[in-house]
């Protein structure tokens, strides 16, 4: 049997978001799975998830029971973090550090008031996004021992010895890893591979896969029927 396939725009459009694909698939007797590859154009823009469809038509010696699969291109880009944004809504939060008791008092614009004890008198505050989740992490630099103490919202507590007493701490994203770091090897990007999702079309199964042009991007591009 044979089945024709062709991509069509949804909220994702070709050729900006993906490369159009079309053709004909031939199934041998007893064969039930075919793969269609749709190439996604990677970018670094923060945007909503976008969709396109793969339509089936013109089947010979078979009947198409479900002629359309929907591909979802998932946003995999982190927004630029805002300094002192502890709840990740893109807005800086009113906050104070009280050296006398090591208390952080944070009035979050989305999640309301919270408090945490982290640090001591003599510490210098160095809040920044150290794990790349778009939220500012509570952190201090202790000149007395040249140690950074980080309470990361995703990766938890860590301490890093880096500096001496008279140093001025400068947290920033020095390695363009969408994470603030002390050294370029403190925070590294983690990558995920694109994963194909299968959709059933009656007795036949058509497996779609989304591939990145050149290399896989960070975070999955999934197709869901």
PyMOL CGO cylinders between C-alpha atoms (Angstrom):
from pymol import cmd
from pymol.cgo import CYLINDER

trace = [
    CYLINDER, 0.00, 0.00, 0.00, 1.02, 3.65, -0.36, 0.3, 1, 1, 1, 1, 1, 1,
    CYLINDER, 1.02, 3.65, -0.36, 0.08, 6.80, 1.57, 0.3, 1, 1, 1, 1, 1, 1,
    CYLINDER, 0.08, 6.80, 1.57, 0.85, 10.41, 0.70, 0.3, 1, 1, 1, 1, 1, 1,
    CYLINDER, 0.85, 10.41, 0.70, 1.95, 12.84, 3.41, 0.3, 1, 1, 1, 1, 1, 1,
    CYLINDER, 1.95, 12.84, 3.41, 2.46, 16.61, 3.59, 0.3, 1, 1, 1, 1, 1, 1,
    CYLINDER, 2.46, 16.61, 3.59, 3.11, 19.12, 6.35, 0.3, 1, 1, 1, 1, 1, 1,
    CYLINDER, 3.11, 19.12, 6.35, 0.84, 22.14, 6.88, 0.3, 1, 1, 1, 1, 1, 1,
    CYLINDER, 0.84, 22.14, 6.88, 1.14, 25.28, 8.97, 0.3, 1, 1, 1, 1, 1, 1,
    CYLINDER, 1.14, 25.28, 8.97, -0.50, 25.73, 12.33, 0.3, 1, 1, 1, 1, 1, 1,
    CYLINDER, -0.50, 25.73, 12.33, 0.82, 28.32, 14.73, 0.3, 1, 1, 1, 1, 1, 1,
    CYLINDER, 0.82, 28.32, 14.73, 4.24, 27.26, 13.43, 0.3, 1, 1, 1, 1, 1, 1,
    CYLINDER, 4.24, 27.26, 13.43, 4.91, 28.36, 9.86, 0.3, 1, 1, 1, 1, 1, 1,
    CYLINDER, 4.91, 28.36, 9.86, 7.33, 27.21, 7.20, 0.3, 1, 1, 1, 1, 1, 1,
    CYLINDER, 7.33, 27.21, 7.20, 10.03, 28.02, 6.37, 0.3, 1, 1, 1, 1, 1, 1,
    CYLINDER, 10.03, 28.02, 6.37, 10.61, 30.17, 9.48, 0.3, 1, 1, 1, 1, 1, 1,
    CYLINDER, 10.61, 30.17, 9.48, 9.86, 27.53, 12.12, 0.3, 1, 1, 1, 1, 1, 1,
    CYLINDER, 9.86, 27.53, 12.12, 10.27, 24.26, 10.22, 0.3, 1, 1, 1, 1, 1, 1,
    CYLINDER, 10.27, 24.26, 10.22, 11.10, 22.90, 6.79, 0.3, 1, 1, 1, 1, 1, 1,
    CYLINDER, 11.10, 22.90, 6.79, 8.11, 21.62, 4.77, 0.3, 1, 1, 1, 1, 1, 1,
    CYLINDER, 8.11, 21.62, 4.77, 8.05, 17.93, 3.99, 0.3, 1, 1, 1, 1, 1, 1,
    CYLINDER, 8.05, 17.93, 3.99, 5.92, 15.90, 1.62, 0.3, 1, 1, 1, 1, 1, 1,
    CYLINDER, 5.92, 15.90, 1.62, 6.06, 12.67, -0.34, 0.3, 1, 1, 1, 1, 1, 1,
    CYLINDER, 6.06, 12.67, -0.34, 4.73, 9.15, -0.54, 0.3, 1, 1, 1, 1, 1, 1,
    CYLINDER, 4.73, 9.15, -0.54, 5.25, 6.21, 1.80, 0.3, 1, 1, 1, 1, 1, 1,
    CYLINDER, 5.25, 6.21, 1.80, 5.19, 2.63, 0.56, 0.3, 1, 1, 1, 1, 1, 1,
    CYLINDER, 5.19, 2.63, 0.56, 4.30, -0.18, 2.96, 0.3, 1, 1, 1, 1, 1, 1,
    CYLINDER, 4.30, -0.18, 2.96, 5.35, -3.74, 2.23, 0.3, 1, 1, 1, 1, 1, 1,
    CYLINDER, 5.35, -3.74, 2.23, 2.91, -6.55, 3.12, 0.3, 1, 1, 1, 1, 1, 1,
    CYLINDER, 2.91, -6.55, 3.12, 2.77, -6.81, 6.90, 0.3, 1, 1, 1, 1, 1, 1,
    CYLINDER, 2.77, -6.81, 6.90, 4.69, -3.55, 7.43, 0.3, 1, 1, 1, 1, 1, 1,
    CYLINDER, 4.69, -3.55, 7.43, 2.98, -1.14, 9.83, 0.3, 1, 1, 1, 1, 1, 1,
    CYLINDER, 2.98, -1.14, 9.83, 5.49, 1.61, 10.67, 0.3, 1, 1, 1, 1, 1, 1,
    CYLINDER, 5.49, 1.61, 10.67, 7.00, 4.39, 8.59, 0.3, 1, 1, 1, 1, 1, 1,
    CYLINDER, 7.00, 4.39, 8.59, 8.96, 7.45, 9.67, 0.3, 1, 1, 1, 1, 1, 1,
    CYLINDER, 8.96, 7.45, 9.67, 8.63, 10.99, 8.36, 0.3, 1, 1, 1, 1, 1, 1,
    CYLINDER, 8.63, 10.99, 8.36, 11.32, 13.46, 9.45, 0.3, 1, 1, 1, 1, 1, 1,
    CYLINDER, 11.32, 13.46, 9.45, 10.46, 17.14, 9.85, 0.3, 1, 1, 1, 1, 1, 1,
    CYLINDER, 10.46, 17.14, 9.85, 13.40, 19.49, 10.35, 0.3, 1, 1, 1, 1, 1, 1,
    CYLINDER, 13.40, 19.49, 10.35, 12.87, 22.26, 12.91, 0.3, 1, 1, 1, 1, 1, 1,
    CYLINDER, 12.87, 22.26, 12.91, 14.71, 25.56, 12.62, 0.3, 1, 1, 1, 1, 1, 1,
    CYLINDER, 14.71, 25.56, 12.62, 16.37, 26.33, 15.92, 0.3, 1, 1, 1, 1, 1, 1,
    CYLINDER, 16.37, 26.33, 15.92, 16.49, 29.82, 17.39, 0.3, 1, 1, 1, 1, 1, 1,
    CYLINDER, 16.49, 29.82, 17.39, 17.15, 31.52, 20.71, 0.3, 1, 1, 1, 1, 1, 1,
    CYLINDER, 17.15, 31.52, 20.71, 13.86, 33.41, 21.02, 0.3, 1, 1, 1, 1, 1, 1,
    CYLINDER, 13.86, 33.41, 21.02, 11.61, 32.89, 24.03, 0.3, 1, 1, 1, 1, 1, 1,
    CYLINDER, 11.61, 32.89, 24.03, 8.18, 32.12, 22.56, 0.3, 1, 1, 1, 1, 1, 1,
    CYLINDER, 8.18, 32.12, 22.56, 5.09, 30.00, 23.05, 0.3, 1, 1, 1, 1, 1, 1,
    CYLINDER, 5.09, 30.00, 23.05, 4.98, 26.37, 21.93, 0.3, 1, 1, 1, 1, 1, 1,
    CYLINDER, 4.98, 26.37, 21.93, 3.99, 26.17, 18.25, 0.3, 1, 1, 1, 1, 1, 1,
    CYLINDER, 3.99, 26.17, 18.25, 2.26, 23.48, 16.21, 0.3, 1, 1, 1, 1, 1, 1,
    CYLINDER, 2.26, 23.48, 16.21, 2.06, 22.18, 12.66, 0.3, 1, 1, 1, 1, 1, 1,
    CYLINDER, 2.06, 22.18, 12.66, 0.30, 19.17, 11.14, 0.3, 1, 1, 1, 1, 1, 1,
    CYLINDER, 0.30, 19.17, 11.14, 1.27, 16.21, 9.01, 0.3, 1, 1, 1, 1, 1, 1,
    CYLINDER, 1.27, 16.21, 9.01, -1.65, 15.21, 6.78, 0.3, 1, 1, 1, 1, 1, 1,
    CYLINDER, -1.65, 15.21, 6.78, -2.15, 11.81, 5.17, 0.3, 1, 1, 1, 1, 1, 1,
    CYLINDER, -2.15, 11.81, 5.17, -4.05, 11.31, 1.91, 0.3, 1, 1, 1, 1, 1, 1,
    CYLINDER, -4.05, 11.31, 1.91, -4.37, 9.21, -1.22, 0.3, 1, 1, 1, 1, 1, 1,
    CYLINDER, -4.37, 9.21, -1.22, -4.02, 5.78, 0.36, 0.3, 1, 1, 1, 1, 1, 1,
    CYLINDER, -4.02, 5.78, 0.36, -4.04, 2.83, -2.01, 0.3, 1, 1, 1, 1, 1, 1,
    CYLINDER, -4.04, 2.83, -2.01, -5.15, -0.64, -0.89, 0.3, 1, 1, 1, 1, 1, 1,
    CYLINDER, -5.15, -0.64, -0.89, -5.94, 0.79, 2.55, 0.3, 1, 1, 1, 1, 1, 1,
    CYLINDER, -5.94, 0.79, 2.55, -8.25, 3.16, 4.42, 0.3, 1, 1, 1, 1, 1, 1,
    CYLINDER, -8.25, 3.16, 4.42, -6.95, 6.08, 6.46, 0.3, 1, 1, 1, 1, 1, 1,
    CYLINDER, -6.95, 6.08, 6.46, -8.78, 6.24, 9.79, 0.3, 1, 1, 1, 1, 1, 1,
    CYLINDER, -8.78, 6.24, 9.79, -6.85, 9.17, 11.25, 0.3, 1, 1, 1, 1, 1, 1,
    CYLINDER, -6.85, 9.17, 11.25, -5.41, 11.39, 8.55, 0.3, 1, 1, 1, 1, 1, 1,
    CYLINDER, -5.41, 11.39, 8.55, -3.75, 14.11, 10.59, 0.3, 1, 1, 1, 1, 1, 1,
    CYLINDER, -3.75, 14.11, 10.59, -0.98, 14.23, 13.19, 0.3, 1, 1, 1, 1, 1, 1,
    CYLINDER, -0.98, 14.23, 13.19, -0.07, 17.36, 15.14, 0.3, 1, 1, 1, 1, 1, 1,
    CYLINDER, -0.07, 17.36, 15.14, 3.54, 18.28, 15.76, 0.3, 1, 1, 1, 1, 1, 1,
    CYLINDER, 3.54, 18.28, 15.76, 4.33, 20.51, 18.74, 0.3, 1, 1, 1, 1, 1, 1,
    CYLINDER, 4.33, 20.51, 18.74, 7.57, 22.51, 18.74, 0.3, 1, 1, 1, 1, 1, 1,
    CYLINDER, 7.57, 22.51, 18.74, 8.35, 23.08, 22.41, 0.3, 1, 1, 1, 1, 1, 1,
    CYLINDER, 8.35, 23.08, 22.41, 10.00, 26.29, 23.50, 0.3, 1, 1, 1, 1, 1, 1,
    CYLINDER, 10.00, 26.29, 23.50, 13.43, 25.38, 24.87, 0.3, 1, 1, 1, 1, 1, 1,
    CYLINDER, 13.43, 25.38, 24.87, 14.85, 28.85, 25.47, 0.3, 1, 1, 1, 1, 1, 1,
    CYLINDER, 14.85, 28.85, 25.47, 15.11, 30.34, 28.93, 0.3, 1, 1, 1, 1, 1, 1,
    CYLINDER, 15.11, 30.34, 28.93, 14.08, 33.95, 29.45, 0.3, 1, 1, 1, 1, 1, 1,
    CYLINDER, 14.08, 33.95, 29.45, 16.81, 36.32, 30.50, 0.3, 1, 1, 1, 1, 1, 1,
    CYLINDER, 16.81, 36.32, 30.50, 16.70, 36.39, 34.26, 0.3, 1, 1, 1, 1, 1, 1,
    CYLINDER, 16.70, 36.39, 34.26, 15.87, 39.62, 36.07, 0.3, 1, 1, 1, 1, 1, 1,
    CYLINDER, 15.87, 39.62, 36.07, 18.09, 40.51, 39.01, 0.3, 1, 1, 1, 1, 1, 1,
    CYLINDER, 18.09, 40.51, 39.01, 16.30, 39.96, 42.34, 0.3, 1, 1, 1, 1, 1, 1,
    CYLINDER, 16.30, 39.96, 42.34, 13.44, 38.06, 40.64, 0.3, 1, 1, 1, 1, 1, 1,
    CYLINDER, 13.44, 38.06, 40.64, 13.05, 35.27, 43.21, 0.3, 1, 1, 1, 1, 1, 1,
    CYLINDER, 13.05, 35.27, 43.21, 9.82, 33.77, 41.82, 0.3, 1, 1, 1, 1, 1, 1,
    CYLINDER, 9.82, 33.77, 41.82, 10.65, 33.79, 38.10, 0.3, 1, 1, 1, 1, 1, 1,
    CYLINDER, 10.65, 33.79, 38.10, 7.84, 36.06, 36.85, 0.3, 1, 1, 1, 1, 1, 1,
    CYLINDER, 7.84, 36.06, 36.85, 10.20, 38.51, 35.14, 0.3, 1, 1, 1, 1, 1, 1,
    CYLINDER, 10.20, 38.51, 35.14, 9.76, 41.19, 37.82, 0.3, 1, 1, 1, 1, 1, 1,
    CYLINDER, 9.76, 41.19, 37.82, 12.28, 42.20, 40.48, 0.3, 1, 1, 1, 1, 1, 1,
    CYLINDER, 12.28, 42.20, 40.48, 11.10, 41.53, 44.02, 0.3, 1, 1, 1, 1, 1, 1,
    CYLINDER, 11.10, 41.53, 44.02, 11.49, 43.85, 47.03, 0.3, 1, 1, 1, 1, 1, 1,
    CYLINDER, 11.49, 43.85, 47.03, 13.94, 42.15, 49.38, 0.3, 1, 1, 1, 1, 1, 1,
    CYLINDER, 13.94, 42.15, 49.38, 16.37, 42.82, 52.22, 0.3, 1, 1, 1, 1, 1, 1,
    CYLINDER, 16.37, 42.82, 52.22, 19.22, 40.92, 53.85, 0.3, 1, 1, 1, 1, 1, 1,
    CYLINDER, 19.22, 40.92, 53.85, 19.56, 41.43, 57.60, 0.3, 1, 1, 1, 1, 1, 1,
    CYLINDER, 19.56, 41.43, 57.60, 23.20, 40.77, 58.65, 0.3, 1, 1, 1, 1, 1, 1,
    CYLINDER, 23.20, 40.77, 58.65, 22.34, 40.64, 62.36, 0.3, 1, 1, 1, 1, 1, 1,
    CYLINDER, 22.34, 40.64, 62.36, 20.47, 37.34, 61.95, 0.3, 1, 1, 1, 1, 1, 1,
    CYLINDER, 20.47, 37.34, 61.95, 21.39, 36.26, 58.42, 0.3, 1, 1, 1, 1, 1, 1,
    CYLINDER, 21.39, 36.26, 58.42, 17.76, 36.60, 57.36, 0.3, 1, 1, 1, 1, 1, 1,
    CYLINDER, 17.76, 36.60, 57.36, 16.51, 37.24, 53.83, 0.3, 1, 1, 1, 1, 1, 1,
    CYLINDER, 16.51, 37.24, 53.83, 13.06, 38.86, 53.71, 0.3, 1, 1, 1, 1, 1, 1,
    CYLINDER, 13.06, 38.86, 53.71, 11.54, 38.70, 50.25, 0.3, 1, 1, 1, 1, 1, 1,
    CYLINDER, 11.54, 38.70, 50.25, 8.23, 40.19, 49.08, 0.3, 1, 1, 1, 1, 1, 1,
    CYLINDER, 8.23, 40.19, 49.08, 7.68, 38.26, 45.85, 0.3, 1, 1, 1, 1, 1, 1,
    CYLINDER, 7.68, 38.26, 45.85, 5.45, 39.87, 43.23, 0.3, 1, 1, 1, 1, 1, 1,
    CYLINDER, 5.45, 39.87, 43.23, 3.84, 36.54, 42.31, 0.3, 1, 1, 1, 1, 1, 1,
    CYLINDER, 3.84, 36.54, 42.31, 4.33, 34.21, 45.30, 0.3, 1, 1, 1, 1, 1, 1,
    CYLINDER, 4.33, 34.21, 45.30, 4.03, 36.70, 48.16, 0.3, 1, 1, 1, 1, 1, 1,
    CYLINDER, 4.03, 36.70, 48.16, 6.20, 37.00, 51.26, 0.3, 1, 1, 1, 1, 1, 1,
    CYLINDER, 6.20, 37.00, 51.26, 8.89, 34.48, 52.18, 0.3, 1, 1, 1, 1, 1, 1,
    CYLINDER, 8.89, 34.48, 52.18, 11.83, 34.46, 54.51, 0.3, 1, 1, 1, 1, 1, 1,
    CYLINDER, 11.83, 34.46, 54.51, 14.97, 32.34, 54.70, 0.3, 1, 1, 1, 1, 1, 1,
    CYLINDER, 14.97, 32.34, 54.70, 17.98, 32.31, 57.00, 0.3, 1, 1, 1, 1, 1, 1,
    CYLINDER, 17.98, 32.31, 57.00, 21.11, 32.13, 54.88, 0.3, 1, 1, 1, 1, 1, 1,
    CYLINDER, 21.11, 32.13, 54.88, 24.32, 33.95, 55.73, 0.3, 1, 1, 1, 1, 1, 1,
    CYLINDER, 24.32, 33.95, 55.73, 25.84, 35.84, 58.62, 0.3, 1, 1, 1, 1, 1, 1,
    CYLINDER, 25.84, 35.84, 58.62, 27.16, 39.26, 59.57, 0.3, 1, 1, 1, 1, 1, 1,
    CYLINDER, 27.16, 39.26, 59.57, 30.07, 40.25, 57.34, 0.3, 1, 1, 1, 1, 1, 1,
    CYLINDER, 30.07, 40.25, 57.34, 28.79, 38.36, 54.30, 0.3, 1, 1, 1, 1, 1, 1,
    CYLINDER, 28.79, 38.36, 54.30, 28.29, 40.13, 50.98, 0.3, 1, 1, 1, 1, 1, 1,
    CYLINDER, 28.29, 40.13, 50.98, 25.08, 39.27, 49.16, 0.3, 1, 1, 1, 1, 1, 1,
    CYLINDER, 25.08, 39.27, 49.16, 25.51, 37.86, 45.64, 0.3, 1, 1, 1, 1, 1, 1,
    CYLINDER, 25.51, 37.86, 45.64, 21.97, 36.85, 44.55, 0.3, 1, 1, 1, 1, 1, 1,
    CYLINDER, 21.97, 36.85, 44.55, 21.80, 35.66, 40.94, 0.3, 1, 1, 1, 1, 1, 1,
    CYLINDER, 21.80, 35.66, 40.94, 20.39, 32.82, 38.82, 0.3, 1, 1, 1, 1, 1, 1,
    CYLINDER, 20.39, 32.82, 38.82, 23.00, 30.08, 39.31, 0.3, 1, 1, 1, 1, 1, 1,
    CYLINDER, 23.00, 30.08, 39.31, 21.02, 27.12, 37.93, 0.3, 1, 1, 1, 1, 1, 1,
    CYLINDER, 21.02, 27.12, 37.93, 19.43, 28.68, 34.84, 0.3, 1, 1, 1, 1, 1, 1,
    CYLINDER, 19.43, 28.68, 34.84, 15.77, 28.32, 35.84, 0.3, 1, 1, 1, 1, 1, 1,
    CYLINDER, 15.77, 28.32, 35.84, 14.93, 32.03, 35.51, 0.3, 1, 1, 1, 1, 1, 1,
    CYLINDER, 14.93, 32.03, 35.51, 14.78, 32.60, 39.28, 0.3, 1, 1, 1, 1, 1, 1,
    CYLINDER, 14.78, 32.60, 39.28, 17.25, 34.53, 41.41, 0.3, 1, 1, 1, 1, 1, 1,
    CYLINDER, 17.25, 34.53, 41.41, 18.93, 32.34, 44.02, 0.3, 1, 1, 1, 1, 1, 1,
    CYLINDER, 18.93, 32.34, 44.02, 19.76, 33.42, 47.56, 0.3, 1, 1, 1, 1, 1, 1,
    CYLINDER, 19.76, 33.42, 47.56, 23.55, 33.52, 47.84, 0.3, 1, 1, 1, 1, 1, 1,
    CYLINDER, 23.55, 33.52, 47.84, 26.35, 35.14, 49.85, 0.3, 1, 1, 1, 1, 1, 1,
    CYLINDER, 26.35, 35.14, 49.85, 30.11, 35.60, 49.54, 0.3, 1, 1, 1, 1, 1, 1,
    CYLINDER, 30.11, 35.60, 49.54, 32.04, 35.27, 52.81, 0.3, 1, 1, 1, 1, 1, 1,
    CYLINDER, 32.04, 35.27, 52.81, 35.25, 37.36, 52.66, 0.3, 1, 1, 1, 1, 1, 1,
    CYLINDER, 35.25, 37.36, 52.66, 36.64, 35.76, 55.83, 0.3, 1, 1, 1, 1, 1, 1,
    CYLINDER, 36.64, 35.76, 55.83, 37.19, 32.45, 54.02, 0.3, 1, 1, 1, 1, 1, 1,
    CYLINDER, 37.19, 32.45, 54.02, 36.78, 33.38, 50.35, 0.3, 1, 1, 1, 1, 1, 1,
    CYLINDER, 36.78, 33.38, 50.35, 33.76, 31.11, 49.90, 0.3, 1, 1, 1, 1, 1, 1,
    CYLINDER, 33.76, 31.11, 49.90, 30.57, 31.53, 47.89, 0.3, 1, 1, 1, 1, 1, 1,
    CYLINDER, 30.57, 31.53, 47.89, 27.48, 29.91, 49.47, 0.3, 1, 1, 1, 1, 1, 1,
    CYLINDER, 27.48, 29.91, 49.47, 24.64, 29.33, 47.02, 0.3, 1, 1, 1, 1, 1, 1,
    CYLINDER, 24.64, 29.33, 47.02, 21.09, 28.19, 47.81, 0.3, 1, 1, 1, 1, 1, 1,
    CYLINDER, 21.09, 28.19, 47.81, 19.94, 27.31, 44.29, 0.3, 1, 1, 1, 1, 1, 1,
    CYLINDER, 19.94, 27.31, 44.29, 16.22, 26.92, 43.64, 0.3, 1, 1, 1, 1, 1, 1,
    CYLINDER, 16.22, 26.92, 43.64, 16.67, 23.87, 41.39, 0.3, 1, 1, 1, 1, 1, 1,
    CYLINDER, 16.67, 23.87, 41.39, 20.05, 22.37, 42.24, 0.3, 1, 1, 1, 1, 1, 1,
    CYLINDER, 20.05, 22.37, 42.24, 20.12, 23.01, 45.98, 0.3, 1, 1, 1, 1, 1, 1,
    CYLINDER, 20.12, 23.01, 45.98, 22.98, 24.10, 48.21, 0.3, 1, 1, 1, 1, 1, 1,
    CYLINDER, 22.98, 24.10, 48.21, 26.61, 24.31, 47.17, 0.3, 1, 1, 1, 1, 1, 1,
    CYLINDER, 26.61, 24.31, 47.17, 29.72, 26.09, 48.38, 0.3, 1, 1, 1, 1, 1, 1,
    CYLINDER, 29.72, 26.09, 48.38, 32.61, 27.19, 46.18, 0.3, 1, 1, 1, 1, 1, 1,
    CYLINDER, 32.61, 27.19, 46.18, 35.93, 28.55, 47.36, 0.3, 1, 1, 1, 1, 1, 1,
    CYLINDER, 35.93, 28.55, 47.36, 36.86, 31.38, 45.00, 0.3, 1, 1, 1, 1, 1, 1,
    CYLINDER, 36.86, 31.38, 45.00, 38.41, 34.67, 46.12, 0.3, 1, 1, 1, 1, 1, 1,
    CYLINDER, 38.41, 34.67, 46.12, 40.08, 36.38, 49.06, 0.3, 1, 1, 1, 1, 1, 1,
    CYLINDER, 40.08, 36.38, 49.06, 38.94, 38.87, 51.70, 0.3, 1, 1, 1, 1, 1, 1,
    CYLINDER, 38.94, 38.87, 51.70, 39.38, 42.12, 49.77, 0.3, 1, 1, 1, 1, 1, 1,
    CYLINDER, 39.38, 42.12, 49.77, 37.81, 40.82, 46.54, 0.3, 1, 1, 1, 1, 1, 1,
    CYLINDER, 37.81, 40.82, 46.54, 34.57, 42.32, 45.23, 0.3, 1, 1, 1, 1, 1, 1,
    CYLINDER, 34.57, 42.32, 45.23, 32.25, 39.46, 44.14, 0.3, 1, 1, 1, 1, 1, 1,
    CYLINDER, 32.25, 39.46, 44.14, 30.80, 39.81, 40.64, 0.3, 1, 1, 1, 1, 1, 1,
    CYLINDER, 30.80, 39.81, 40.64, 28.15, 37.18, 39.79, 0.3, 1, 1, 1, 1, 1, 1,
    CYLINDER, 28.15, 37.18, 39.79, 27.36, 37.19, 36.06, 0.3, 1, 1, 1, 1, 1, 1,
    CYLINDER, 27.36, 37.19, 36.06, 26.80, 34.88, 33.10, 0.3, 1, 1, 1, 1, 1, 1,
    CYLINDER, 26.80, 34.88, 33.10, 30.40, 34.83, 31.90, 0.3, 1, 1, 1, 1, 1, 1,
    CYLINDER, 30.40, 34.83, 31.90, 30.10, 31.73, 29.68, 0.3, 1, 1, 1, 1, 1, 1,
    CYLINDER, 30.10, 31.73, 29.68, 26.74, 32.53, 28.01, 0.3, 1, 1, 1, 1, 1, 1,
    CYLINDER, 26.74, 32.53, 28.01, 25.21, 29.43, 29.56, 0.3, 1, 1, 1, 1, 1, 1,
    CYLINDER, 25.21, 29.43, 29.56, 21.99, 31.19, 30.62, 0.3, 1, 1, 1, 1, 1, 1,
    CYLINDER, 21.99, 31.19, 30.62, 23.28, 30.80, 34.18, 0.3, 1, 1, 1, 1, 1, 1,
    CYLINDER, 23.28, 30.80, 34.18, 25.27, 33.11, 36.40, 0.3, 1, 1, 1, 1, 1, 1,
    CYLINDER, 25.27, 33.11, 36.40, 28.54, 31.50, 37.40, 0.3, 1, 1, 1, 1, 1, 1,
    CYLINDER, 28.54, 31.50, 37.40, 31.66, 31.95, 39.48, 0.3, 1, 1, 1, 1, 1, 1,
    CYLINDER, 31.66, 31.95, 39.48, 33.84, 30.12, 37.02, 0.3, 1, 1, 1, 1, 1, 1,
    CYLINDER, 33.84, 30.12, 37.02, 33.06, 28.97, 33.51, 0.3, 1, 1, 1, 1, 1, 1,
    CYLINDER, 33.06, 28.97, 33.51, 32.93, 25.36, 34.73, 0.3, 1, 1, 1, 1, 1, 1,
    CYLINDER, 32.93, 25.36, 34.73, 30.61, 25.99, 37.68, 0.3, 1, 1, 1, 1, 1, 1,
    CYLINDER, 30.61, 25.99, 37.68, 27.47, 25.68, 35.57, 0.3, 1, 1, 1, 1, 1, 1,
    CYLINDER, 27.47, 25.68, 35.57, 27.18, 23.78, 32.29, 0.3, 1, 1, 1, 1, 1, 1,
    CYLINDER, 27.18, 23.78, 32.29, 24.24, 23.37, 29.97, 0.3, 1, 1, 1, 1, 1, 1,
    CYLINDER, 24.24, 23.37, 29.97, 22.47, 20.06, 29.94, 0.3, 1, 1, 1, 1, 1, 1,
    CYLINDER, 22.47, 20.06, 29.94, 21.18, 18.88, 26.58, 0.3, 1, 1, 1, 1, 1, 1,
    CYLINDER, 21.18, 18.88, 26.58, 18.30, 16.58, 25.70, 0.3, 1, 1, 1, 1, 1, 1,
    CYLINDER, 18.30, 16.58, 25.70, 17.85, 14.72, 22.46, 0.3, 1, 1, 1, 1, 1, 1,
    CYLINDER, 17.85, 14.72, 22.46, 14.85, 15.02, 20.19, 0.3, 1, 1, 1, 1, 1, 1,
    CYLINDER, 14.85, 15.02, 20.19, 12.51, 12.10, 20.76, 0.3, 1, 1, 1, 1, 1, 1,
    CYLINDER, 12.51, 12.10, 20.76, 10.05, 10.72, 18.20, 0.3, 1, 1, 1, 1, 1, 1,
    CYLINDER, 10.05, 10.72, 18.20, 6.44, 10.11, 19.21, 0.3, 1, 1, 1, 1, 1, 1,
    CYLINDER, 6.44, 10.11, 19.21, 4.29, 7.53, 17.41, 0.3, 1, 1, 1, 1, 1, 1,
    CYLINDER, 4.29, 7.53, 17.41, 0.75, 8.08, 16.14, 0.3, 1, 1, 1, 1, 1, 1,
    CYLINDER, 0.75, 8.08, 16.14, -1.60, 5.29, 15.06, 0.3, 1, 1, 1, 1, 1, 1,
    CYLINDER, -1.60, 5.29, 15.06, -3.50, 5.49, 11.78, 0.3, 1, 1, 1, 1, 1, 1,
    CYLINDER, -3.50, 5.49, 11.78, -5.94, 2.63, 11.90, 0.3, 1, 1, 1, 1, 1, 1,
    CYLINDER, -5.94, 2.63, 11.90, -4.02, -0.62, 11.47, 0.3, 1, 1, 1, 1, 1, 1,
    CYLINDER, -4.02, -0.62, 11.47, -1.06, 1.30, 10.16, 0.3, 1, 1, 1, 1, 1, 1,
    CYLINDER, -1.06, 1.30, 10.16, 1.29, 3.30, 12.39, 0.3, 1, 1, 1, 1, 1, 1,
    CYLINDER, 1.29, 3.30, 12.39, 3.13, 6.34, 11.14, 0.3, 1, 1, 1, 1, 1, 1,
    CYLINDER, 3.13, 6.34, 11.14, 6.05, 7.46, 13.27, 0.3, 1, 1, 1, 1, 1, 1,
    CYLINDER, 6.05, 7.46, 13.27, 6.97, 11.14, 13.03, 0.3, 1, 1, 1, 1, 1, 1,
    CYLINDER, 6.97, 11.14, 13.03, 10.27, 12.50, 14.28, 0.3, 1, 1, 1, 1, 1, 1,
    CYLINDER, 10.27, 12.50, 14.28, 11.41, 16.08, 14.70, 0.3, 1, 1, 1, 1, 1, 1,
    CYLINDER, 11.41, 16.08, 14.70, 15.09, 16.72, 14.02, 0.3, 1, 1, 1, 1, 1, 1,
    CYLINDER, 15.09, 16.72, 14.02, 17.16, 19.85, 14.52, 0.3, 1, 1, 1, 1, 1, 1,
    CYLINDER, 17.16, 19.85, 14.52, 18.97, 21.18, 11.44, 0.3, 1, 1, 1, 1, 1, 1,
    CYLINDER, 18.97, 21.18, 11.44, 22.64, 20.44, 12.12, 0.3, 1, 1, 1, 1, 1, 1,
    CYLINDER, 22.64, 20.44, 12.12, 22.50, 19.52, 15.80, 0.3, 1, 1, 1, 1, 1, 1,
    CYLINDER, 22.50, 19.52, 15.80, 19.85, 18.74, 18.37, 0.3, 1, 1, 1, 1, 1, 1,
    CYLINDER, 19.85, 18.74, 18.37, 18.83, 21.72, 20.50, 0.3, 1, 1, 1, 1, 1, 1,
    CYLINDER, 18.83, 21.72, 20.50, 18.58, 21.76, 24.28, 0.3, 1, 1, 1, 1, 1, 1,
    CYLINDER, 18.58, 21.76, 24.28, 15.17, 20.30, 25.18, 0.3, 1, 1, 1, 1, 1, 1,
    CYLINDER, 15.17, 20.30, 25.18, 12.91, 18.00, 23.25, 0.3, 1, 1, 1, 1, 1, 1,
    CYLINDER, 12.91, 18.00, 23.25, 10.99, 18.80, 20.12, 0.3, 1, 1, 1, 1, 1, 1,
    CYLINDER, 10.99, 18.80, 20.12, 8.08, 16.35, 20.43, 0.3, 1, 1, 1, 1, 1, 1,
    CYLINDER, 8.08, 16.35, 20.43, 5.40, 15.31, 17.97, 0.3, 1, 1, 1, 1, 1, 1,
    CYLINDER, 5.40, 15.31, 17.97, 2.06, 14.29, 19.38, 0.3, 1, 1, 1, 1, 1, 1,
    CYLINDER, 2.06, 14.29, 19.38, -0.80, 12.85, 17.39, 0.3, 1, 1, 1, 1, 1, 1,
]
cmd.load_cgo(trace, "trace")
